[in-house]
């Protein structure tokens, strides 16, 4: 959460049972990395390799941060230089599980210079595979991932995230 640095999260099953075969919904995000100016910001943390991370919770429109839960979520202006690589995000190893409601990776609130990839499988999420949102959320790299079978699409840039540049167009698989 706040002021965490140089941690590694590897080989965990988040949102599933110990065998990775049954959903065990969490209350919001699978992994949520954020901070504030008073308590500090998370930097240079490594998520992966080998995690299965699935957020599968019904979102309610009246919640404080409604409709924004994800398997991995980065928020806040000082959240920087974190890496997510070599994981199953939104699905398990054999592809039999998925989130009914949530996104795979969400970056917002000004998180910057983080890297999603390489070697993540981002699949079977009810919403977006990768959702980049809000002003100041810039310079994040999304590279060398397999992103497929996400209910609303692979990647979206919204609310001036990444200066609203066009997301990549996937023309063949």
C-alpha positions in Angstrom: 0.0 0.0 0.0 1.8 3.2 1.1 5.6 3.7 0.9 6.5 0.2 -0.1 9.7 -0.4 -2.1 11.6 -3.2 -3.7 9.1 -6.0 -2.8 8.5 -9.1 -4.8 5.2 -10.9 -5.1 5.8 -14.3 -6.8 4.0 -17.6 -7.1 0.7 -16.7 -5.4 -2.9 -17.6 -6.1 -5.0 -14.5 -5.5 -8.7 -14.9 -6.0 -8.6 -18.7 -6.3 -8.3 -21.7 -4.1 -4.8 -23.2 -3.5 -5.0 -25.3 -6.6 -6.0 -22.4 -8.9 -9.1 -24.3 -10.0 -12.0 -22.5 -8.1 -12.7 -18.8 -7.8 -12.5 -17.4 -4.2 -13.7 -13.8 -4.7 -11.8 -11.0 -2.9 -13.7 -7.9 -1.7 -12.2 -5.5 -4.3 -8.9 -5.6 -6.2 -6.6 -8.6 -6.3 -3.4 -6.5 -5.8 -3.9 -2.8 -5.2 -0.8 -0.6 -5.2 -1.3 3.1 -4.2 0.0 5.7 -1.9 -0.3 9.4 -0.8 1.9 12.3 -0.1 1.6 12.0 3.7 2.5 8.3 4.0 4.6 7.8 0.8 4.2 6.1 -2.5 5.0 2.5 -3.8 8.0 2.3 -6.1 10.1 -0.4 -7.7 8.0 -3.4 -6.7 7.9 -6.5 -8.8 4.7 -8.6 -9.2 5.7 -11.8 -10.8 6.5 -14.2 -12.1 4.1 -17.0 -11.5 1.1 -15.4 -9.9 -2.5 -16.2 -10.7 -4.5 -13.0 -10.0 -8.2 -12.8 -10.5 -10.6 -10.1 -9.1 -14.1 -11.4 -9.2 -16.4 -9.2 -7.2 -19.7 -7.6 -8.3 -19.2 -3.8 -8.4 -21.9 -1.5 -7.0 -22.5 1.9 -8.7 -22.9 3.6 -5.2 -19.4 2.6 -3.9 -16.8 5.3 -3.4 -14.7 4.0 -6.3 -17.5 2.3 -8.2 -16.9 0.1 -11.2 -13.1 0.2 -11.1 -11.9 -3.1 -9.5 -9.2 -5.1 -11.2 -6.9 -8.0 -10.7 -3.9 -5.6 -10.5 -4.5 -1.9 -9.9 -2.0 1.0 -9.7 -3.2 4.4 -8.4 -1.7 7.7 -7.3 0.9 10.1 -8.6 3.8 8.6 -6.9 3.1 5.0 -7.9 6.1 4.5 -10.2 8.6 2.1 -11.6 6.7 -1.0 -10.6 6.6 -4.1 -12.9 4.1 -6.8 -13.5 5.5 -9.7 -15.5 5.0 -13.4 -16.1 1.5 -13.7 -14.5 -1.9 -15.0 -15.3 -4.2 -12.0 -14.8 -7.9 -12.6 -14.9 -7.5 -16.3 -15.6 -5.8 -19.4 -14.3 -3.1 -21.5 -16.0 -5.4 -23.6 -18.0 -7.8 -20.8 -18.9 -10.8 -22.3 -17.2 -11.4 -19.4 -14.8 -12.2 -15.8 -15.4 -13.6 -12.7 -13.7 -17.3 -12.1 -14.4 -17.2 -8.3 -13.6 -13.7 -6.8 -13.4 -10.8 -5.7 -15.4 -7.3 -7.3 -15.6 -5.0 -4.3 -15.0 -6.1 -0.8 -14.1 -3.7 2.2 -14.0 -5.0 5.5 -12.9 -4.7 8.5 -10.5 -1.5 9.6 -12.1 0.5 6.4 -11.8 3.5 6.7 -14.1 6.5 4.8 -15.5 5.2 1.4 -14.6 5.5 -1.6 -16.8 3.0 -4.3 -17.6 4.9 -7.1 -19.3 6.5 -9.1 -20.6 4.9 -12.5 -20.5 1.6 -11.8 -18.8 -1.5 -13.6 -20.0 -4.3 -11.1 -19.5 -7.5 -12.9 -20.3 -11.1 -13.8 -19.3 -11.8 -10.5 -17.6 -15.4 -9.3 -17.7 -14.3 -5.7 -18.6 -11.0 -4.5 -20.0 -7.8 -6.4 -20.3 -5.8 -3.2 -19.5 -7.6 0.1 -18.5 -5.5 3.3 -18.4 -7.5 6.2 -17.0 -7.3 9.7 -15.7 -5.1 12.8 -16.3 -1.5 12.4 -15.4 -1.4 8.6 -15.8 1.4 8.6 -18.3 4.5 6.9 -19.5 3.4 3.4 -18.5 4.6 0.6 -20.8 2.4 -2.3 -21.8 4.6 -4.7 -23.7 4.8 -8.3 -24.9 1.7 -9.7 -23.2 -1.0 -12.0 -24.5 -4.3 -10.0 -24.1 -7.5 -11.8 -25.3 -11.0 -12.8 -24.5 -11.8 -9.7 -22.3 -15.5 -8.7 -22.3 -15.1 -5.0 -23.2 -11.8 -5.3 -25.2 -8.0 -5.5 -24.8 -6.8 -2.0 -24.0 -8.6 1.3 -23.4 -7.1 4.8 -22.7 -9.8 6.9 -21.0 -10.1 10.3 -19.2 -6.9 11.6 -20.8 -4.8 8.6 -19.6 -1.6 8.5 -21.6 -2.8 11.8 -23.1 -5.5 9.9 -24.9 -3.2 8.6 -27.6 -4.7 5.8 -29.7 -4.2 2.4 -28.1 -2.6 -0.2 -30.3 -4.7 -1.8 -33.0 -4.5 -5.5 -33.0 -4.8 -6.6 -36.6 -3.8 -10.2 -36.5 -3.2 -13.0 -34.0 
